[in-house]
Amino acid sequence: MSSRELILGRIRAALRDTPVVPPVPRDYRPAGANRPDLDVFVDRLADYKAEVYRVGEAEVADTVQRIAGEGGSVLVPPGLPQSWRPAGAFPDDDLDQDRIAGADAVLTAAAVAVAETGTIVLDAGPDQGRRIITLLPDVHICVLRPDQVVASVPDAVAHLTPGRPLTWISGPSATSDIELNRVEGVHGPRHLHVIILD
């Protein structure tokens, strides 16, 4: 008998009396079980200290400029609709990190949003851009259509494409130290503004 057979024999003997583990039920929260509630989504965003604006599509650029401040520089991904961009917005054409961090704000769209958790999901689509552009500027402005808001996380996962780089955002970047002192902007923007199109 080889050493390998001896070791495997001991493992089999040790596992002989192990009970059979039943399968884990996966049907407890199927996608599509609930309808999304936009008011719940807005409430969750407010809980996270995000600013929410409900405007028409024609008002997006003006709203973004008010958020960024007069003359504030706004970074946008290349695929963002032109009508949403304020005057002077500059696209990310593989800018270096110093130029990205120097922007006063970044403006993106989103892949999907979750009403129940107040979470926005980016998947690096053309209207969302590279992940770095949403992490370095101090202000992130995100535009959502109401039909992008789903009820729960399973609904969001059902809308997403596997293998895409995902960023899940639940409010401005924040963490707490051991004494529970909240610190914002440690690993992302300190301010999140969400524009929901009416």
C-alpha positions as semicolon CSV with decimal commas, in nm:
position;residue;x (nm);y (nm);z (nm)
1;M;0,000;0,000;0,000
2;S;0,138;0,340;-0,101
3;S;0,143;0,648;0,120
4;R;-0,123;0,803;-0,102
5;E;-0,359;0,509;-0,058
6;L;-0,297;0,508;0,316
7;I;-0,379;0,880;0,353
8;L;-0,689;0,857;0,132
9;G;-0,806;0,551;0,325
10;R;-0,779;0,741;0,654
11;I;-0,973;1,036;0,506
12;R;-1,251;0,804;0,381
13;A;-1,272;0,638;0,723
14;A;-1,293;0,975;0,899
15;L;-1,569;1,096;0,664
16;R;-1,773;0,775;0,673
17;D;-2,010;0,896;0,947
18;T;-2,050;1,252;0,815
19;P;-2,420;1,341;0,773
20;V;-2,548;1,432;0,430
21;V;-2,591;1,807;0,396
22;P;-2,925;1,898;0,237
23;P;-2,919;2,143;-0,054
24;V;-2,951;2,509;0,032
25;P;-3,289;2,650;-0,078
26;R;-3,240;2,920;-0,340
27;D;-3,602;3,015;-0,410
28;Y;-3,659;3,235;-0,105
29;R;-3,619;3,568;-0,290
30;P;-3,663;3,522;-0,661
31;A;-3,616;3,810;-0,899
32;G;-3,942;3,978;-0,993
33;A;-4,117;3,900;-0,664
34;N;-4,183;4,268;-0,584
35;R;-4,244;4,583;-0,781
36;P;-3,985;4,860;-0,741
37;D;-4,089;5,157;-0,531
38;L;-3,916;5,477;-0,638
39;D;-4,011;5,653;-0,314
40;V;-3,839;5,380;-0,110
41;F;-3,528;5,424;-0,326
42;V;-3,528;5,800;-0,263
43;D;-3,574;5,744;0,113
44;R;-3,278;5,504;0,123
45;L;-3,061;5,753;-0,064
46;A;-3,158;6,023;0,186
47;D;-3,064;5,787;0,472
48;Y;-2,719;5,758;0,315
49;K;-2,688;6,138;0,298
50;A;-2,707;6,145;-0,081
51;E;-2,875;6,441;-0,250
52;V;-3,165;6,352;-0,482
53;Y;-3,306;6,564;-0,765
54;R;-3,609;6,480;-0,978
55;V;-3,589;6,674;-1,304
56;G;-3,681;6,642;-1,668
57;E;-3,418;6,531;-1,918
58;A;-3,384;6,886;-2,054
59;E;-3,286;7,011;-1,706
60;V;-3,003;6,762;-1,638
61;A;-2,715;6,979;-1,765
62;D;-2,829;7,284;-1,565
63;T;-2,876;7,073;-1,251
64;V;-2,527;6,924;-1,291
65;Q;-2,375;7,271;-1,331
66;R;-2,550;7,393;-1,014
67;I;-2,413;7,094;-0,822
68;A;-2,057;7,139;-0,955
69;G;-2,066;7,513;-0,893
70;E;-2,022;7,798;-1,135
71;G;-1,718;7,720;-1,347
72;G;-1,672;7,380;-1,181
73;S;-1,504;7,119;-1,397
74;V;-1,715;6,812;-1,473
75;L;-1,561;6,489;-1,598
76;V;-1,783;6,263;-1,812
77;P;-1,744;5,918;-1,968
78;P;-1,721;5,921;-2,349
79;G;-2,062;5,757;-2,403
80;L;-2,267;5,992;-2,186
81;P;-2,552;6,165;-2,376
82;Q;-2,452;6,513;-2,497
83;S;-2,774;6,667;-2,365
84;W;-2,677;6,578;-2,005
85;R;-2,335;6,744;-2,021
86;P;-2,297;7,096;-1,885
87;A;-2,094;7,352;-2,076
88;G;-1,725;7,287;-2,034
89;A;-1,759;6,919;-1,937
90;F;-1,456;6,722;-2,050
91;P;-1,454;6,353;-2,149
92;D;-1,231;6,085;-2,004
93;D;-1,008;5,994;-2,296
94;D;-0,771;5,783;-2,082
95;L;-0,679;6,075;-1,861
96;D;-0,415;6,018;-1,595
97;Q;-0,519;5,991;-1,232
98;D;-0,403;6,342;-1,140
99;R;-0,629;6,499;-1,405
100;I;-0,922;6,280;-1,293
101;A;-0,869;6,366;-0,926
102;G;-0,853;6,736;-1,019
103;A;-1,209;6,738;-1,155
104;D;-1,465;6,907;-0,932
105;A;-1,724;6,638;-1,015
106;V;-1,786;6,333;-1,230
107;L;-2,115;6,274;-1,411
108;T;-2,224;5,921;-1,507
109;A;-2,527;5,712;-1,583
110;A;-2,585;5,372;-1,415
111;A;-2,663;5,014;-1,514
112;V;-2,933;4,954;-1,251
113;A;-3,041;5,072;-0,903
114;V;-3,194;4,882;-0,610
115;A;-3,487;5,044;-0,430
116;E;-3,473;4,823;-0,121
117;T;-3,110;4,905;-0,041
118;G;-3,067;5,245;-0,208
119;T;-2,782;5,102;-0,414
120;I;-2,663;5,217;-0,756
121;V;-2,472;4,970;-0,973
122;L;-2,222;5,073;-1,240
123;D;-2,094;4,819;-1,493
124;A;-1,837;5,030;-1,683
125;G;-2,070;5,080;-1,979
126;P;-1,998;5,361;-2,227
127;D;-2,216;5,605;-2,029
128;Q;-2,048;5,509;-1,699
129;G;-1,683;5,489;-1,796
130;R;-1,385;5,344;-1,619
131;R;-1,416;5,270;-1,248
132;I;-1,137;5,515;-1,160
133;I;-1,335;5,819;-1,276
134;T;-1,606;5,754;-1,015
135;L;-1,360;5,704;-0,730
136;L;-1,120;5,999;-0,747
137;P;-1,332;6,316;-0,781
138;D;-1,489;6,440;-0,457
139;V;-1,840;6,460;-0,608
140;H;-2,019;6,187;-0,805
141;I;-2,336;6,285;-0,992
142;C;-2,536;5,992;-1,128
143;V;-2,834;6,014;-1,365
144;L;-3,102;5,743;-1,348
145;R;-3,416;5,670;-1,544
146;P;-3,706;5,542;-1,328
147;D;-3,719;5,216;-1,527
148;Q;-3,363;5,138;-1,413
149;V;-3,477;5,109;-1,051
150;V;-3,559;4,752;-0,947
151;A;-3,704;4,624;-0,619
152;S;-3,431;4,401;-0,476
153;V;-3,074;4,277;-0,515
154;P;-3,185;3,955;-0,696
155;D;-3,365;4,177;-0,949
156;A;-3,047;4,381;-0,999
157;V;-2,833;4,072;-1,046
158;A;-3,081;3,946;-1,307
159;H;-3,030;4,273;-1,503
160;L;-2,650;4,264;-1,493
161;T;-2,414;4,093;-1,734
162;P;-2,183;3,839;-1,569
163;G;-1,817;3,918;-1,612
164;R;-1,858;4,297;-1,632
165;P;-1,666;4,504;-1,374
166;L;-1,927;4,609;-1,119
167;T;-1,924;4,895;-0,870
168;W;-2,204;4,889;-0,611
169;I;-2,261;5,233;-0,455
170;S;-2,472;5,283;-0,144
171;G;-2,429;5,651;-0,062
172;P;-2,112;5,858;-0,038
173;S;-1,793;5,678;0,053
174;A;-1,778;5,641;0,431
175;T;-1,619;5,431;0,701
176;S;-1,596;5,438;1,080
177;D;-1,297;5,402;1,305
178;I;-1,290;5,187;1,616
179;E;-1,469;5,459;1,814
180;L;-1,744;5,474;1,548
181;N;-1,645;5,819;1,426
182;R;-1,773;5,844;1,070
183;V;-1,515;5,948;0,811
184;E;-1,628;6,027;0,457
185;G;-1,430;6,015;0,133
186;V;-1,177;5,751;0,237
187;H;-1,218;5,527;-0,068
188;G;-1,438;5,726;-0,302
189;P;-1,639;6,049;-0,337
190;R;-1,754;6,230;-0,024
191;H;-2,068;6,355;-0,199
192;L;-2,321;6,159;-0,402
193;H;-2,590;6,336;-0,603
194;V;-2,854;6,131;-0,783
195;I;-3,062;6,284;-1,060
196;I;-3,378;6,085;-1,132
197;L;-3,539;6,171;-1,464
198;D;-3,909;6,252;-1,445
